[in-house]
């Protein structure tokens, strides 16, 4: 059975409210989207771009998804979260820092991510 139209619309609403009402993305922002190749994340990245984000960076879990983000959706950078050098690569992709982090994964973390 296929999802109802309302199920598809809720994904867009989640991205829209998250980027515009909660994060309040502004022109010139650098935006990082976790799980960016999924339905909500890909829309969130596109909304950020349409609102004038200077850089849009996403994370995903496979080479095919990384290519999709950069080639099809025009993300500036896409990082594999499986890569052990993730923090360093994120710093390289956003040398001036991140203005908006769209946490599209959620859930409880055992400890905060290390930035050192």
Biopython code that builds the backbone (N, CA, C, O; Angstrom):
import numpy as np
from Bio.PDB.StructureBuilder import StructureBuilder

atoms = [
    (1, "UNK", "N", (0.836, -1.179, 0.000)),
    (1, "UNK", "CA", (0.000, 0.000, 0.000)),
    (1, "UNK", "C", (0.884, 1.247, 0.000)),
    (1, "UNK", "O", (1.881, 1.301, 0.720)),
    (2, "UNK", "N", (0.527, 2.232, -0.792)),
    (2, "UNK", "CA", (1.283, 3.476, -0.882)),
    (2, "UNK", "C", (0.819, 4.465, 0.182)),
    (2, "UNK", "O", (-0.346, 4.457, 0.582)),
    (3, "UNK", "N", (1.742, 5.322, 0.640)),
    (3, "UNK", "CA", (1.354, 6.334, 1.625)),
    (3, "UNK", "C", (0.322, 7.306, 1.041)),
    (3, "UNK", "O", (0.243, 7.510, -0.170)),
    (4, "UNK", "N", (-0.442, 7.880, 1.920)),
    (4, "UNK", "CA", (-1.434, 8.862, 1.491)),
    (4, "UNK", "C", (-0.738, 10.167, 1.118)),
    (4, "UNK", "O", (0.417, 10.394, 1.478)),
    (5, "UNK", "N", (-1.450, 11.011, 0.398)),
    (5, "UNK", "CA", (-0.908, 12.318, 0.029)),
    (5, "UNK", "C", (-0.533, 13.118, 1.270)),
    (5, "UNK", "O", (0.477, 13.822, 1.265)),
    (6, "UNK", "N", (-1.325, 13.021, 2.329)),
    (6, "UNK", "CA", (-1.025, 13.772, 3.544)),
    (6, "UNK", "C", (0.306, 13.332, 4.162)),
    (6, "UNK", "O", (0.990, 14.142, 4.787)),
    (7, "UNK", "N", (0.678, 12.068, 3.996)),
    (7, "UNK", "CA", (1.970, 11.605, 4.507)),
    (7, "UNK", "C", (3.103, 12.310, 3.775)),
    (7, "UNK", "O", (4.085, 12.710, 4.400)),
    (8, "UNK", "N", (2.984, 12.467, 2.477)),
    (8, "UNK", "CA", (4.008, 13.174, 1.710)),
    (8, "UNK", "C", (4.045, 14.654, 2.077)),
    (8, "UNK", "O", (5.125, 15.235, 2.190)),
    (9, "UNK", "N", (2.898, 15.258, 2.261)),
    (9, "UNK", "CA", (2.848, 16.679, 2.590)),
    (9, "UNK", "C", (3.456, 16.965, 3.956)),
    (9, "UNK", "O", (4.031, 18.034, 4.157)),
    (10, "UNK", "N", (3.343, 16.039, 4.893)),
    (10, "UNK", "CA", (3.893, 16.269, 6.224)),
    (10, "UNK", "C", (5.412, 16.369, 6.183)),
    (10, "UNK", "O", (6.009, 17.067, 7.003)),
    (11, "UNK", "N", (6.039, 15.681, 5.242)),
    (11, "UNK", "CA", (7.496, 15.759, 5.130)),
    (11, "UNK", "C", (7.921, 17.168, 4.739)),
    (11, "UNK", "O", (8.875, 17.714, 5.293)),
    (12, "UNK", "N", (7.220, 17.742, 3.799)),
    (12, "UNK", "CA", (7.513, 19.117, 3.393)),
    (12, "UNK", "C", (7.247, 20.094, 4.515)),
    (12, "UNK", "O", (7.999, 21.050, 4.703)),
    (13, "UNK", "N", (6.187, 19.863, 5.258)),
    (13, "UNK", "CA", (5.845, 20.749, 6.369)),
    (13, "UNK", "C", (6.920, 20.686, 7.454)),
    (13, "UNK", "O", (7.279, 21.713, 8.031)),
    (14, "UNK", "N", (7.425, 19.509, 7.728)),
    (14, "UNK", "CA", (8.494, 19.358, 8.717)),
    (14, "UNK", "C", (9.716, 20.158, 8.291)),
    (14, "UNK", "O", (10.293, 20.885, 9.099)),
    (15, "UNK", "N", (10.112, 20.032, 7.042)),
    (15, "UNK", "CA", (11.268, 20.771, 6.521)),
    (15, "UNK", "C", (11.021, 22.269, 6.560)),
    (15, "UNK", "O", (11.884, 23.043, 6.974)),
    (16, "UNK", "N", (9.832, 22.670, 6.124)),
    (16, "UNK", "CA", (9.472, 24.082, 6.054)),
    (16, "UNK", "C", (9.489, 24.728, 7.443)),
    (16, "UNK", "O", (10.133, 25.757, 7.647)),
    (17, "UNK", "N", (8.786, 24.126, 8.379)),
    (17, "UNK", "CA", (8.718, 24.686, 9.733)),
    (17, "UNK", "C", (10.090, 24.658, 10.394)),
    (17, "UNK", "O", (10.480, 25.613, 11.066)),
    (18, "UNK", "N", (10.816, 23.573, 10.204)),
    (18, "UNK", "CA", (12.144, 23.467, 10.807)),
    (18, "UNK", "C", (13.099, 24.536, 10.318)),
    (18, "UNK", "O", (13.817, 25.142, 11.113)),
    (19, "UNK", "N", (13.113, 24.770, 9.025)),
    (19, "UNK", "CA", (14.054, 25.749, 8.459)),
    (19, "UNK", "C", (13.594, 27.190, 8.644)),
    (19, "UNK", "O", (14.396, 28.060, 8.981)),
    (20, "UNK", "N", (12.316, 27.441, 8.427)),
    (20, "UNK", "CA", (11.854, 28.835, 8.427)),
    (20, "UNK", "C", (11.356, 29.327, 9.780)),
    (20, "UNK", "O", (11.660, 30.455, 10.169)),
    (21, "UNK", "N", (10.600, 28.509, 10.502)),
    (21, "UNK", "CA", (10.028, 28.964, 11.773)),
    (21, "UNK", "C", (10.948, 28.715, 12.965)),
    (21, "UNK", "O", (11.019, 29.535, 13.880)),
    (22, "UNK", "N", (11.646, 27.593, 12.952)),
    (22, "UNK", "CA", (12.492, 27.262, 14.099)),
    (22, "UNK", "C", (13.920, 27.770, 13.893)),
    (22, "UNK", "O", (14.426, 28.530, 14.718)),
    (23, "UNK", "N", (14.568, 27.363, 12.816)),
    (23, "UNK", "CA", (15.954, 27.773, 12.567)),
    (23, "UNK", "C", (16.057, 29.207, 12.061)),
    (23, "UNK", "O", (17.071, 29.874, 12.264)),
    (24, "UNK", "N", (15.011, 29.670, 11.409)),
    (24, "UNK", "CA", (14.986, 31.025, 10.847)),
    (24, "UNK", "C", (16.205, 31.284, 9.959)),
    (24, "UNK", "O", (16.908, 32.282, 10.118)),
    (25, "UNK", "N", (16.437, 30.360, 9.019)),
    (25, "UNK", "CA", (17.582, 30.482, 8.118)),
    (25, "UNK", "C", (17.532, 31.822, 7.385)),
    (25, "UNK", "O", (16.473, 32.271, 6.946)),
    (26, "UNK", "N", (18.696, 32.443, 7.267)),
    (26, "UNK", "CA", (18.817, 33.774, 6.680)),
    (26, "UNK", "C", (19.777, 33.743, 5.489)),
    (26, "UNK", "O", (20.622, 32.853, 5.399)),
    (27, "UNK", "N", (19.652, 34.705, 4.579)),
    (27, "UNK", "CA", (20.630, 34.808, 3.496)),
    (27, "UNK", "C", (22.045, 34.912, 4.068)),
    (27, "UNK", "O", (22.290, 35.661, 5.014)),
    (28, "UNK", "N", (22.960, 34.159, 3.488)),
    (28, "UNK", "CA", (24.340, 34.166, 3.936)),
    (28, "UNK", "C", (24.685, 33.120, 4.974)),
    (28, "UNK", "O", (25.860, 32.951, 5.297)),
    (29, "UNK", "N", (23.690, 32.405, 5.513)),
    (29, "UNK", "CA", (23.943, 31.375, 6.514)),
    (29, "UNK", "C", (24.667, 30.182, 5.906)),
    (29, "UNK", "O", (24.537, 29.890, 4.717)),
    (30, "UNK", "N", (25.422, 29.509, 6.742)),
    (30, "UNK", "CA", (25.961, 28.194, 6.413)),
    (30, "UNK", "C", (25.117, 27.189, 7.162)),
    (30, "UNK", "O", (24.989, 27.261, 8.384)),
    (31, "UNK", "N", (24.536, 26.245, 6.424)),
    (31, "UNK", "CA", (23.576, 25.296, 6.973)),
    (31, "UNK", "C", (24.121, 23.883, 6.857)),
    (31, "UNK", "O", (24.616, 23.485, 5.803)),
    (32, "UNK", "N", (24.030, 23.125, 7.946)),
    (32, "UNK", "CA", (24.379, 21.706, 7.933)),
    (32, "UNK", "C", (23.122, 20.896, 8.217)),
    (32, "UNK", "O", (22.416, 21.152, 9.193)),
    (33, "UNK", "N", (22.843, 19.910, 7.355)),
    (33, "UNK", "CA", (21.664, 19.055, 7.480)),
    (33, "UNK", "C", (22.120, 17.616, 7.678)),
    (33, "UNK", "O", (22.811, 17.064, 6.822)),
    (34, "UNK", "N", (21.745, 17.006, 8.791)),
    (34, "UNK", "CA", (22.036, 15.586, 8.974)),
    (34, "UNK", "C", (20.986, 14.774, 8.217)),
    (34, "UNK", "O", (19.863, 15.235, 8.011)),
    (35, "UNK", "N", (21.363, 13.560, 7.804)),
    (35, "UNK", "CA", (20.465, 12.695, 7.037)),
    (35, "UNK", "C", (19.879, 13.458, 5.846)),
    (35, "UNK", "O", (18.676, 13.418, 5.586)),
    (36, "UNK", "N", (20.754, 14.140, 5.145)),
    (36, "UNK", "CA", (20.332, 15.075, 4.110)),
    (36, "UNK", "C", (19.774, 14.421, 2.848)),
    (36, "UNK", "O", (19.101, 15.091, 2.065)),
    (37, "UNK", "N", (20.031, 13.148, 2.632)),
    (37, "UNK", "CA", (19.536, 12.490, 1.422)),
    (37, "UNK", "C", (18.130, 11.938, 1.597)),
    (37, "UNK", "O", (17.526, 11.469, 0.632)),
    (38, "UNK", "N", (17.605, 11.985, 2.803)),
    (38, "UNK", "CA", (16.244, 11.531, 3.050)),
    (38, "UNK", "C", (15.228, 12.575, 2.610)),
    (38, "UNK", "O", (15.593, 13.666, 2.172)),
    (39, "UNK", "N", (13.974, 12.238, 2.728)),
    (39, "UNK", "CA", (12.923, 13.132, 2.235)),
    (39, "UNK", "C", (12.893, 14.465, 2.975)),
    (39, "UNK", "O", (12.822, 15.512, 2.333)),
    (40, "UNK", "N", (12.943, 14.457, 4.280)),
    (40, "UNK", "CA", (12.909, 15.706, 5.051)),
    (40, "UNK", "C", (14.212, 16.473, 4.877)),
    (40, "UNK", "O", (14.184, 17.683, 4.653)),
    (41, "UNK", "N", (15.339, 15.806, 4.973)),
    (41, "UNK", "CA", (16.635, 16.470, 4.864)),
    (41, "UNK", "C", (16.877, 17.095, 3.507)),
    (41, "UNK", "O", (17.401, 18.205, 3.413)),
    (42, "UNK", "N", (16.494, 16.383, 2.447)),
    (42, "UNK", "CA", (16.715, 16.941, 1.110)),
    (42, "UNK", "C", (15.854, 18.181, 0.893)),
    (42, "UNK", "O", (16.298, 19.145, 0.271)),
    (43, "UNK", "N", (14.635, 18.160, 1.399)),
    (43, "UNK", "CA", (13.782, 19.353, 1.304)),
    (43, "UNK", "C", (14.315, 20.492, 2.170)),
    (43, "UNK", "O", (14.274, 21.653, 1.764)),
    (44, "UNK", "N", (14.810, 20.166, 3.351)),
    (44, "UNK", "CA", (15.362, 21.200, 4.234)),
    (44, "UNK", "C", (16.541, 21.891, 3.558)),
    (44, "UNK", "O", (16.663, 23.115, 3.622)),
    (45, "UNK", "N", (17.399, 21.122, 2.918)),
    (45, "UNK", "CA", (18.533, 21.709, 2.208)),
    (45, "UNK", "C", (18.099, 22.604, 1.064)),
    (45, "UNK", "O", (18.692, 23.658, 0.833)),
    (46, "UNK", "N", (17.073, 22.188, 0.351)),
    (46, "UNK", "CA", (16.574, 22.993, -0.762)),
    (46, "UNK", "C", (15.919, 24.279, -0.272)),
    (46, "UNK", "O", (16.049, 25.329, -0.902)),
    (47, "UNK", "N", (15.222, 24.193, 0.843)),
    (47, "UNK", "CA", (14.608, 25.389, 1.420)),
    (47, "UNK", "C", (15.697, 26.365, 1.862)),
    (47, "UNK", "O", (15.593, 27.569, 1.631)),
    (48, "UNK", "N", (16.735, 25.839, 2.496)),
    (48, "UNK", "CA", (17.849, 26.699, 2.916)),
    (48, "UNK", "C", (18.453, 27.415, 1.714)),
    (48, "UNK", "O", (18.729, 28.613, 1.770)),
    (49, "UNK", "N", (18.653, 26.687, 0.648)),
    (49, "UNK", "CA", (19.226, 27.270, -0.578)),
    (49, "UNK", "C", (18.293, 28.359, -1.128)),
    (49, "UNK", "O", (18.750, 29.440, -1.498)),
    (50, "UNK", "N", (17.002, 28.074, -1.179)),
    (50, "UNK", "CA", (16.040, 29.057, -1.693)),
    (50, "UNK", "C", (15.968, 30.315, -0.828)),
    (50, "UNK", "O", (15.661, 31.399, -1.324)),
    (51, "UNK", "N", (16.251, 30.166, 0.462)),
    (51, "UNK", "CA", (16.234, 31.318, 1.366)),
    (51, "UNK", "C", (17.562, 32.075, 1.358)),
    (51, "UNK", "O", (17.725, 33.047, 2.096)),
    (52, "UNK", "N", (18.509, 31.635, 0.530)),
    (52, "UNK", "CA", (19.741, 32.381, 0.357)),
    (52, "UNK", "C", (20.931, 31.904, 1.164)),
    (52, "UNK", "O", (21.897, 32.649, 1.331)),
    (53, "UNK", "N", (20.884, 30.672, 1.670)),
    (53, "UNK", "CA", (22.031, 30.160, 2.418)),
    (53, "UNK", "C", (23.282, 30.228, 1.550)),
    (53, "UNK", "O", (23.253, 29.891, 0.366)),
    (54, "UNK", "N", (24.381, 30.670, 2.157)),
    (54, "UNK", "CA", (25.651, 30.780, 1.451)),
    (54, "UNK", "C", (26.209, 29.397, 1.139)),
    (54, "UNK", "O", (26.690, 29.148, 0.034)),
    (55, "UNK", "N", (26.141, 28.493, 2.131)),
    (55, "UNK", "CA", (26.615, 27.119, 1.958)),
    (55, "UNK", "C", (25.596, 26.170, 2.559)),
    (55, "UNK", "O", (25.037, 26.427, 3.625)),
    (56, "UNK", "N", (25.363, 25.059, 1.854)),
    (56, "UNK", "CA", (24.503, 23.990, 2.356)),
    (56, "UNK", "C", (25.330, 22.714, 2.333)),
    (56, "UNK", "O", (25.818, 22.289, 1.286)),
    (57, "UNK", "N", (25.478, 22.114, 3.506)),
    (57, "UNK", "CA", (26.287, 20.914, 3.685)),
    (57, "UNK", "C", (25.381, 19.840, 4.265)),
    (57, "UNK", "O", (24.556, 20.120, 5.134)),
    (58, "UNK", "N", (25.535, 18.614, 3.784)),
    (58, "UNK", "CA", (24.710, 17.531, 4.287)),
    (58, "UNK", "C", (25.519, 16.300, 4.616)),
    (58, "UNK", "O", (26.623, 16.110, 4.108)),
    (59, "UNK", "N", (24.954, 15.458, 5.480)),
    (59, "UNK", "CA", (25.573, 14.168, 5.757)),
    (59, "UNK", "C", (24.661, 13.068, 5.242)),
    (59, "UNK", "O", (23.437, 13.205, 5.219)),
    (60, "UNK", "N", (25.288, 11.971, 4.830)),
    (60, "UNK", "CA", (24.568, 10.800, 4.336)),
    (60, "UNK", "C", (25.474, 9.593, 4.543)),
    (60, "UNK", "O", (26.610, 9.737, 4.995)),
    (61, "UNK", "N", (24.976, 8.410, 4.215)),
    (61, "UNK", "CA", (25.704, 7.197, 4.543)),
    (61, "UNK", "C", (26.234, 6.367, 3.397)),
    (61, "UNK", "O", (26.661, 5.234, 3.617)),
    (62, "UNK", "N", (26.224, 6.887, 2.179)),
    (62, "UNK", "CA", (26.782, 6.106, 1.068)),
    (62, "UNK", "C", (27.276, 7.052, -0.023)),
    (62, "UNK", "O", (26.859, 8.208, -0.107)),
    (63, "UNK", "N", (28.164, 6.537, -0.844)),
    (63, "UNK", "CA", (28.706, 7.341, -1.949)),
    (63, "UNK", "C", (27.604, 7.779, -2.902)),
    (63, "UNK", "O", (27.625, 8.909, -3.388)),
    (64, "UNK", "N", (26.650, 6.911, -3.174)),
    (64, "UNK", "CA", (25.549, 7.265, -4.073)),
    (64, "UNK", "C", (24.733, 8.428, -3.512)),
    (64, "UNK", "O", (24.337, 9.323, -4.259)),
    (65, "UNK", "N", (24.482, 8.422, -2.216)),
    (65, "UNK", "CA", (23.722, 9.512, -1.590)),
    (65, "UNK", "C", (24.522, 10.811, -1.586)),
    (65, "UNK", "O", (23.966, 11.890, -1.786)),
    (66, "UNK", "N", (25.821, 10.702, -1.359)),
    (66, "UNK", "CA", (26.667, 11.902, -1.388)),
    (66, "UNK", "C", (26.655, 12.527, -2.777)),
    (66, "UNK", "O", (26.557, 13.747, -2.913)),
    (67, "UNK", "N", (26.755, 11.698, -3.796)),
    (67, "UNK", "CA", (26.681, 12.191, -5.179)),
    (67, "UNK", "C", (25.332, 12.827, -5.465)),
    (67, "UNK", "O", (25.263, 13.869, -6.117)),
    (68, "UNK", "N", (24.265, 12.213, -4.986)),
    (68, "UNK", "CA", (22.919, 12.761, -5.178)),
    (68, "UNK", "C", (22.828, 14.165, -4.579)),
    (68, "UNK", "O", (22.278, 15.077, -5.197)),
    (69, "UNK", "N", (23.366, 14.330, -3.383)),
    (69, "UNK", "CA", (23.296, 15.631, -2.719)),
    (69, "UNK", "C", (24.050, 16.708, -3.488)),
    (69, "UNK", "O", (23.543, 17.814, -3.673)),
    (70, "UNK", "N", (25.254, 16.387, -3.933)),
    (70, "UNK", "CA", (26.059, 17.415, -4.590)),
    (70, "UNK", "C", (25.695, 17.603, -6.058)),
    (70, "UNK", "O", (25.686, 18.731, -6.549)),
    (71, "UNK", "N", (25.401, 16.533, -6.755)),
    (71, "UNK", "CA", (25.135, 16.646, -8.198)),
    (71, "UNK", "C", (23.694, 16.967, -8.535)),
    (71, "UNK", "O", (23.434, 17.756, -9.443)),
    (72, "UNK", "N", (22.766, 16.377, -7.830)),
    (72, "UNK", "CA", (21.343, 16.580, -8.146)),
    (72, "UNK", "C", (20.711, 17.730, -7.352)),
    (72, "UNK", "O", (19.904, 18.492, -7.885)),
    (73, "UNK", "N", (21.085, 17.845, -6.080)),
    (73, "UNK", "CA", (20.450, 18.848, -5.218)),
    (73, "UNK", "C", (21.316, 20.075, -4.981)),
    (73, "UNK", "O", (20.899, 20.995, -4.277)),
    (74, "UNK", "N", (22.503, 20.106, -5.549)),
    (74, "UNK", "CA", (23.410, 21.258, -5.473)),
    (74, "UNK", "C", (23.850, 21.626, -4.060)),
    (74, "UNK", "O", (24.081, 22.801, -3.773)),
    (75, "UNK", "N", (23.968, 20.640, -3.175)),
    (75, "UNK", "CA", (24.595, 20.901, -1.887)),
    (75, "UNK", "C", (26.045, 21.265, -2.172)),
    (75, "UNK", "O", (26.634, 20.745, -3.120)),
    (76, "UNK", "N", (26.624, 22.137, -1.381)),
    (76, "UNK", "CA", (28.010, 22.540, -1.575)),
    (76, "UNK", "C", (28.982, 21.443, -1.167)),
    (76, "UNK", "O", (30.059, 21.309, -1.746)),
    (77, "UNK", "N", (28.598, 20.668, -0.177)),
    (77, "UNK", "CA", (29.432, 19.562, 0.288)),
    (77, "UNK", "C", (28.531, 18.493, 0.889)),
    (77, "UNK", "O", (27.461, 18.788, 1.423)),
    (78, "UNK", "N", (28.979, 17.253, 0.794)),
    (78, "UNK", "CA", (28.266, 16.129, 1.388)),
    (78, "UNK", "C", (29.297, 15.224, 2.045)),
    (78, "UNK", "O", (30.308, 14.875, 1.436)),
    (79, "UNK", "N", (29.036, 14.849, 3.285)),
    (79, "UNK", "CA", (29.989, 14.096, 4.084)),
    (79, "UNK", "C", (29.383, 12.765, 4.519)),
    (79, "UNK", "O", (28.222, 12.700, 4.922)),
    (80, "UNK", "N", (30.177, 11.719, 4.431)),
    (80, "UNK", "CA", (29.740, 10.399, 4.882)),
    (80, "UNK", "C", (29.920, 10.326, 6.390)),
    (80, "UNK", "O", (31.035, 10.469, 6.891)),
    (81, "UNK", "N", (28.833, 10.106, 7.115)),
    (81, "UNK", "CA", (28.929, 10.077, 8.570)),
    (81, "UNK", "C", (29.636, 8.827, 9.085)),
    (81, "UNK", "O", (29.944, 8.748, 10.274)),
    (82, "UNK", "N", (29.900, 7.858, 8.226)),
    (82, "UNK", "CA", (30.663, 6.678, 8.622)),
    (82, "UNK", "C", (32.161, 6.958, 8.669)),
    (82, "UNK", "O", (32.916, 6.212, 9.292)),
    (83, "UNK", "N", (32.587, 8.023, 8.017)),
    (83, "UNK", "CA", (34.005, 8.335, 7.906)),
    (83, "UNK", "C", (34.541, 8.791, 9.256)),
    (83, "UNK", "O", (33.959, 9.664, 9.901)),
    (84, "UNK", "N", (35.629, 8.210, 9.669)),
    (84, "UNK", "CA", (36.220, 8.557, 10.955)),
    (84, "UNK", "C", (36.726, 9.980, 11.029)),
    (84, "UNK", "O", (36.905, 10.508, 12.126)),
    (85, "UNK", "N", (36.960, 10.613, 9.897)),
    (85, "UNK", "CA", (37.457, 11.988, 9.897)),
    (85, "UNK", "C", (36.325, 12.996, 9.712)),
    (85, "UNK", "O", (36.539, 14.085, 9.180)),
    (86, "UNK", "N", (35.135, 12.638, 10.148)),
    (86, "UNK", "CA", (33.954, 13.469, 9.907)),
    (86, "UNK", "C", (34.118, 14.890, 10.443)),
    (86, "UNK", "O", (33.840, 15.853, 9.728)),
    (87, "UNK", "N", (34.558, 15.029, 11.668)),
    (87, "UNK", "CA", (34.667, 16.354, 12.281)),
    (87, "UNK", "C", (35.646, 17.223, 11.496)),
    (87, "UNK", "O", (35.379, 18.397, 11.241)),
    (88, "UNK", "N", (36.765, 16.646, 11.120)),
    (88, "UNK", "CA", (37.751, 17.416, 10.359)),
    (88, "UNK", "C", (37.195, 17.817, 8.996)),
    (88, "UNK", "O", (37.420, 18.939, 8.541)),
    (89, "UNK", "N", (36.484, 16.925, 8.354)),
    (89, "UNK", "CA", (35.919, 17.228, 7.036)),
    (89, "UNK", "C", (34.799, 18.254, 7.148)),
    (89, "UNK", "O", (34.630, 19.080, 6.251)),
    (90, "UNK", "N", (34.031, 18.214, 8.236)),
    (90, "UNK", "CA", (32.998, 19.226, 8.453)),
    (90, "UNK", "C", (33.643, 20.591, 8.678)),
    (90, "UNK", "O", (33.159, 21.596, 8.158)),
    (91, "UNK", "N", (34.711, 20.635, 9.435)),
    (91, "UNK", "CA", (35.439, 21.903, 9.638)),
    (91, "UNK", "C", (35.967, 22.441, 8.318)),
    (91, "UNK", "O", (35.942, 23.648, 8.077)),
    (92, "UNK", "N", (36.441, 21.549, 7.469)),
    (92, "UNK", "CA", (36.957, 21.955, 6.160)),
    (92, "UNK", "C", (35.834, 22.474, 5.264)),
    (92, "UNK", "O", (36.023, 23.436, 4.519)),
    (93, "UNK", "N", (34.667, 21.838, 5.338)),
    (93, "UNK", "CA", (33.528, 22.244, 4.508)),
    (93, "UNK", "C", (32.903, 23.548, 4.995)),
    (93, "UNK", "O", (32.288, 24.275, 4.215)),
    (94, "UNK", "N", (33.059, 23.842, 6.280)),
    (94, "UNK", "CA", (32.478, 25.062, 6.864)),
    (94, "UNK", "C", (33.539, 25.774, 7.704)),
    (94, "UNK", "O", (33.420, 25.833, 8.928)),
    (95, "UNK", "N", (34.574, 26.312, 7.058)),
    (95, "UNK", "CA", (35.679, 26.903, 7.821)),
    (95, "UNK", "C", (35.283, 28.100, 8.678)),
    (95, "UNK", "O", (35.977, 28.419, 9.644)),
    (96, "UNK", "N", (34.189, 28.762, 8.345)),
    (96, "UNK", "CA", (33.738, 29.909, 9.133)),
    (96, "UNK", "C", (32.686, 29.515, 10.164)),
    (96, "UNK", "O", (32.124, 30.373, 10.845)),
    (97, "UNK", "N", (32.422, 28.218, 10.277)),
    (97, "UNK", "CA", (31.435, 27.732, 11.236)),
    (97, "UNK", "C", (30.080, 27.487, 10.598)),
    (97, "UNK", "O", (29.880, 27.735, 9.409)),
    (98, "UNK", "N", (29.164, 27.002, 11.401)),
    (98, "UNK", "CA", (27.814, 26.658, 10.956)),
    (98, "UNK", "C", (26.825, 27.563, 11.686)),
    (98, "UNK", "O", (26.884, 27.715, 12.906)),
    (99, "UNK", "N", (25.928, 28.154, 10.924)),
    (99, "UNK", "CA", (24.895, 29.011, 11.514)),
    (99, "UNK", "C", (23.651, 28.219, 11.899)),
    (99, "UNK", "O", (23.012, 28.507, 12.911)),
    (100, "UNK", "N", (23.309, 27.216, 11.085)),
    (100, "UNK", "CA", (22.106, 26.418, 11.321)),
    (100, "UNK", "C", (22.463, 24.947, 11.207)),
    (100, "UNK", "O", (23.054, 24.514, 10.219)),
    (101, "UNK", "N", (22.094, 24.177, 12.238)),
    (101, "UNK", "CA", (22.241, 22.717, 12.204)),
    (101, "UNK", "C", (20.841, 22.132, 12.235)),
    (101, "UNK", "O", (20.141, 22.231, 13.243)),
    (102, "UNK", "N", (20.440, 21.528, 11.144)),
    (102, "UNK", "CA", (19.135, 20.875, 11.052)),
    (102, "UNK", "C", (19.343, 19.418, 11.437)),
    (102, "UNK", "O", (19.753, 18.605, 10.609)),
    (103, "UNK", "N", (19.060, 19.087, 12.697)),
    (103, "UNK", "CA", (19.251, 17.725, 13.206)),
    (103, "UNK", "C", (18.068, 16.888, 12.776)),
    (103, "UNK", "O", (16.997, 16.927, 13.382)),
    (104, "UNK", "N", (18.283, 16.143, 11.731)),
    (104, "UNK", "CA", (17.223, 15.369, 11.112)),
    (104, "UNK", "C", (17.225, 13.918, 11.579)),
    (104, "UNK", "O", (16.472, 13.094, 11.059)),
    (105, "UNK", "N", (18.061, 13.610, 12.549)),
    (105, "UNK", "CA", (18.144, 12.245, 13.051)),
    (105, "UNK", "C", (17.456, 12.155, 14.401)),
    (105, "UNK", "O", (16.631, 11.269, 14.621)),
    (106, "UNK", "N", (17.786, 13.057, 15.300)),
    (106, "UNK", "CA", (17.156, 13.085, 16.612)),
    (106, "UNK", "C", (17.532, 11.886, 17.451)),
    (106, "UNK", "O", (18.504, 11.189, 17.161)),
    (107, "UNK", "N", (16.772, 11.655, 18.474)),
    (107, "UNK", "CA", (17.050, 10.536, 19.361)),
    (107, "UNK", "C", (18.054, 10.910, 20.429)),
    (107, "UNK", "O", (18.649, 11.988, 20.405)),
    (108, "UNK", "N", (18.224, 10.015, 21.344)),
    (108, "UNK", "CA", (19.131, 10.238, 22.466)),
    (108, "UNK", "C", (20.558, 9.906, 22.055)),
    (108, "UNK", "O", (20.811, 8.912, 21.374)),
    (109, "UNK", "N", (21.464, 10.738, 22.473)),
    (109, "UNK", "CA", (22.892, 10.478, 22.253)),
    (109, "UNK", "C", (23.497, 10.053, 23.578)),
    (109, "UNK", "O", (23.112, 10.542, 24.640)),
    (110, "UNK", "N", (24.431, 9.151, 23.503)),
    (110, "UNK", "CA", (25.100, 8.732, 24.715)),
    (110, "UNK", "C", (26.048, 9.819, 25.232)),
    (110, "UNK", "O", (26.286, 9.915, 26.436)),
    (111, "UNK", "N", (26.577, 10.618, 24.342)),
    (111, "UNK", "CA", (27.439, 11.750, 24.709)),
    (111, "UNK", "C", (27.411, 12.749, 23.553)),
    (111, "UNK", "O", (27.140, 12.369, 22.414)),
    (112, "UNK", "N", (27.684, 14.005, 23.835)),
    (112, "UNK", "CA", (27.709, 14.992, 22.748)),
    (112, "UNK", "C", (28.829, 14.676, 21.778)),
    (112, "UNK", "O", (29.835, 14.086, 22.174)),
    (113, "UNK", "N", (28.680, 15.057, 20.504)),
    (113, "UNK", "CA", (29.764, 14.839, 19.544)),
    (113, "UNK", "C", (30.972, 15.670, 19.929)),
    (113, "UNK", "O", (30.837, 16.807, 20.379)),
    (114, "UNK", "N", (32.138, 15.105, 19.752)),
    (114, "UNK", "CA", (33.375, 15.797, 20.080)),
    (114, "UNK", "C", (33.750, 16.748, 18.947)),
    (114, "UNK", "O", (33.696, 16.377, 17.774)),
    (115, "UNK", "N", (34.128, 17.964, 19.297)),
    (115, "UNK", "CA", (34.584, 18.919, 18.303)),
    (115, "UNK", "C", (36.068, 19.205, 18.434)),
    (115, "UNK", "O", (36.606, 20.069, 17.742)),
    (116, "UNK", "N", (36.727, 18.474, 19.324)),
    (116, "UNK", "CA", (38.158, 18.723, 19.513)),
    (116, "UNK", "C", (38.995, 17.805, 18.652)),
    (116, "UNK", "O", (40.223, 17.877, 18.685)),
]
sb = StructureBuilder()
sb.init_structure("model")
sb.init_model(0)
sb.init_chain("A")
sb.init_seg("    ")
for serial, (resi, resn, name, xyz) in enumerate(atoms, 1):
    if name == "N":
        sb.init_residue(resn, " ", resi, " ")
    sb.init_atom(name, np.array(xyz, "f"), 0.0, 1.0, " ", f" {name:<3s}", serial, name[0])
structure = sb.get_structure()
